[in-house]
Amino acid sequence: MLTWIIVILLILWLLGYFGPNVFSGFPRGGNAVHVLLVIVVIIIILRLLGIA
């Protein structure tokens, strides 16, 4: 379950980061891109430490 959350957040981050450059009609994410990246990094660290 946690792996799927990481994958989904990573895909959303990639869409938010590269989306406006690839698709002109794609909305800009602004700070949401960075928030998703931080969440993914925290989840990965917690998983590596065995906490989650």
N, C-alpha and C positions, 0 to 999 in steps of 0.2 A: 504494500500500500504506500509506504513512504517513498519507494522507488518511483512509483507512478506520479506522485506529487512533484518529485524532483524533475522528472522528465517533462511534465506539463509546464511547470514554471520555467524551465529552460527553453522550451519551445515558445512560450509566450514572450520571454525576454528577447529571443532571437527575432521574433516577429516585430516586437516593438522597436528593436534596434535597427534592423535592416528593412523593415516594411516600408517606411516612407521613402526610402531611397529607391526601392525596387518598384513599388506600386505607387503612382502619384496620388491616388485617391485614398490611400491608407492614412488614418489619423496619426498624428504624432503623439508619442507616449509621454514625453517630458520626463519628469522625475520618476514616473512609475517604472521605467526601465531599470533604473538604479535600485529601486526598492525590491523589484523581483530578483535582481542579481544578488543583493545582500541576503535575501531570504533563502535563495538556493545555496549560497555559500555556507550559511549558518546550518542549514539542514544537513549538508554534506559533512561538515565538521562534527556535528552531533552524531551522525551515523558512524563516522570513523572512530569516534571515541566510545561508541557502544551505548550511548545514553538513550538514543531514540530507536 
